[in-house]
Amino acid sequence: MSDAPLSNGGPPLDDDPRPWGPNGIGNYFEWSAAKKKAFDAPYAIAVMRARRAEALGLTYNEYTLEILERGRYLSAADTDRIAEIIAKRPVRY
C-alpha cells in the first residue's frame, strides 16, 4: 500500500524487467528461437550428450556448444580442450 498522494493503493505500473534488457528488442526473438532449436535435440541424442558430457566433467550446454561451434565431439583424449572449457566457466553466463 502506498501513502503517496493520488494513489489508489494498486500495484506499481512499472513492468517486470524485460528478458532482452533495458535496450531495444533488436533480434531477441530470432536469437531466442535459434538457440532453442539448436539445443533442443531428440530425447535419445540429448541423453547421449548428457552422459558423454558428465563423463568428461562438462555440462550438457558446454558439450553441446562445442559440437555446434566447432563440429567436434569431445572424448577423454581431448584433455587440453576440456581444460580450456572448464577454465572459462567463471566467465560464461
DOLUMSE-783455 format. One record per residue (C-alpha): chain; x, y, z. Coordinates in steps of 0.02 Angstrom, whole numbers, plus 50000, padded with zeros to 5 digits. Last residue first. Layout:
NODE   chain       x       y       z
NODE       A       X       Y       Z
...
//
This chain:
NODE   chain       x       y       z
NODE       A   51343   49167   49080
NODE       A   51520   49116   49043
NODE       A   51671   49198   49126
NODE       A   51676   49087   49281
NODE       A   51669   48934   49170
NODE       A   51814   48981   49056
NODE       A   51940   48866   49143
NODE       A   51822   48717   49119
NODE       A   51816   48747   48932
NODE       A   52005   48764   48920
NODE       A   52031   48605   49024
NODE       A   51914   48510   48907
NODE       A   52014   48574   48757
NODE       A   52179   48514   48832
NODE       A   52109   48346   48888
NODE       A   52043   48297   48717
NODE       A   52086   48112   48740
NODE       A   51932   48086   48851
NODE       A   51822   48125   48701
NODE       A   51747   48282   48628
NODE       A   51630   48275   48479
NODE       A   51689   48410   48361
NODE       A   51587   48522   48246
NODE       A   51672   48676   48315
NODE       A   51532   48792   48370
NODE       A   51385   48671   48374
NODE       A   51479   48522   48445
NODE       A   51570   48629   48574
NODE       A   51404   48711   48620
NODE       A   51328   48540   48650
NODE       A   51467   48492   48773
NODE       A   51459   48658   48866
NODE       A   51268   48652   48872
NODE       A   51264   48474   48938
NODE       A   51389   48519   49074
NODE       A   51567   48458   49070
NODE       A   51663   48333   49178
NODE       A   51705   48218   49031
NODE       A   51592   48076   49090
NODE       A   51454   48202   49126
NODE       A   51467   48272   48950
NODE       A   51458   48098   48874
NODE       A   51304   48056   48978
NODE       A   51218   48221   48936
NODE       A   51258   48202   48751
NODE       A   51184   48027   48746
NODE       A   51029   48083   48841
NODE       A   51004   48230   48723
NODE       A   51026   48116   48571
NODE       A   50895   47993   48635
NODE       A   50772   48131   48678
NODE       A   50781   48223   48512
NODE       A   50883   48383   48521
NODE       A   50827   48556   48578
NODE       A   50992   48649   48598
NODE       A   50999   48717   48420
NODE       A   50811   48748   48405
NODE       A   50804   48840   48571
NODE       A   50954   48946   48523
NODE       A   50877   48990   48355
NODE       A   50711   49037   48435
NODE       A   50796   49151   48562
NODE       A   50906   49228   48429
NODE       A   50755   49272   48320
NODE       A   50658   49336   48471
NODE       A   50799   49447   48532
NODE       A   50845   49520   48361
NODE       A   50832   49701   48416
NODE       A   50718   49716   48567
NODE       A   50780   49888   48617
NODE       A   50886   49920   48770
NODE       A   50843   49888   48953
NODE       A   50867   49701   48942
NODE       A   50804   49569   48820
NODE       A   50714   49472   48958
NODE       A   50615   49628   49008
NODE       A   50621   49677   49190
NODE       A   50447   49674   49265
NODE       A   50335   49817   49211
NODE       A   50319   49976   49311
NODE       A   50137   50018   49349
NODE       A   50155   49982   49533
NODE       A   50016   49879   49611
NODE       A   49860   49966   49675
NODE       A   49846   50077   49828
NODE       A   49735   50206   49742
NODE       A   49874   50334   49742
NODE       A   49835   50518   49717
NODE       A   49954   50568   49857
NODE       A   50083   50437   49903
NODE       A   50039   50326   50051
NODE       A   50070   50168   49952
NODE       A   50000   50000   50000
//
